Amino acid sequence: MKYLIQAFLSFVLYTMCISPSLVYASDEIKETYETADLIQEIRVEKIDTRADQLKSYLTAEHSPMADAASFFVKEADRLGLDWKLVAAIAGNESYFGTHIPDSSYNAWGWAVYTGMSYGAAFSNWEEGITTVSEGLKDNYINRGLKTVADIGQKYAADPEWSWKVNHFMEEIEAFNIYERDERLLALSL
């Protein structure tokens, strides 16, 4: 984003310097205000990078769920969940889908309480994300379990569960998608 703004400003300044000079003072003032307004719009506009950030994080963790990152965000937005929650639970339960029962797509340990040895089986990551997201909303959050600690008391027997989920949520939040790209670029030079 920083480079985009710098390139835009360079273009504007370059254009202003080489344009024909039959400009009146009032036109110069108007152009200055229009340029300032545009620069302010660029600064204020927030581009949603959550899906890219989550995908980069999951890719860095070698997760088979990386390509479903935008679906995590979409479902979280649809249900009013924190966009990092369902992915962080998968991080805690199966290290982001890397340790799951064969072909189950169950990275969350979902429905293990039913007596099935491996819990639920989903046909793909999207089905699992939807089922877990809706289950969290209906069976936890809508019943007053609003925090990760509250959810953890019902979701898992591990007393460290909520700490671990919060840890993954913090890691996802802090992950810099550009830092990884810059490191890879530096290594390739």
C-alpha positions, 0 to 999 in steps of 0.5 A: 500500500505504501508503494502504491501511494508513493507511485501515485504521488510521484505520478501526480507531481510529475504530471503537474510539472510537465503539463501546459502552463496556462493555469490560473491561480484559482485552478492551481488552488482547486487542483491542490485541494483535489489532489489532497482530497484524493490522497486523504481518500487513499490514506483513509480507505482500508483495504480488507487483507484478512483473507490474504493475511490468513492464507499467507499465515496458513501457507507459512504453516504448511496447512492444507487449508490455506486455499480456504482462507477467504472462506474462513473470513466469509463465514466469520463475517456471515455469522458475526464471528472473529475471523481468526477464531475457527482457523485458530481452533483448527490450529490447536486441534490439528495444527491447521489440518495437518494432523487429521483422520484420513479424508475427514477434513475435520481439523477441529475435532468436531463431534468427537463427543458423539462416540465416533472415534474420529468425530465428524467427517466433512467432504471438504474444508468449506463444509467443515468451516461452515459446520464448525462456524455455525455450530460455534454460533448456535451452540456456544455464542448464542448461549452466552459463551462469548469469550474464547475462555468461555467456549473452551470450557465447553469445547475441550477438556484441555485446561490450556485450550483457550490459551492455545486458541488465543495464541494462534489468534494473536499469531494470525493477527500479527502475521505480516504478509509482506514480510514473508514476501520480502524475505523470499525475494531477498533469498532469491537475489 
